[in-house]
Amino acid sequence: QVQLVESGGGLVQPGGSLRLSCTASGSAFSIYDLAWYRQPPGKQRELVAAVTREGNINYADSVKGRFTISRDNYKNTVTLQMDTLKPEDTAVYYCNAVPPSWYNPNDFWGQGTQVTVSS
């Protein structure tokens, strides 16, 4: 039922910035827990940042101080602002939305957007 569409990926030099956006269809966006994951080449998918429906935020240690996750419940969007990018940030980034289990037992994923940090 829920569809997630991501945008904002691209090629950037080390030290640069990108902003990823994810827009969700459907209702009740405000009660979803939201997150950004990434999968670097040849590595496992990992959590980058998450924001709960209550507004609690956590980040992976590798991105603390550089990335910022935010949500706009009115626009049904979750954004990942990425600053001071490093080559090791290169990955496919995925938006994830998790409704309360009583509302919908499934979680939802975007199609992924490529972020490449290279000189």
Buried (B, 14 or more C-beta within 10 A) or exposed (E): EBEBBBEBBEEBEEEBEBEBBBBBEBEBBEBBBBBBBBBBEEEEEEBBBBBBBEEEBEBBEEBEEBBBBBBEBEEBBBBBBBBEBBEEBBBBBBBBBBBEEEEBEEBBBBEBBEBBBEE
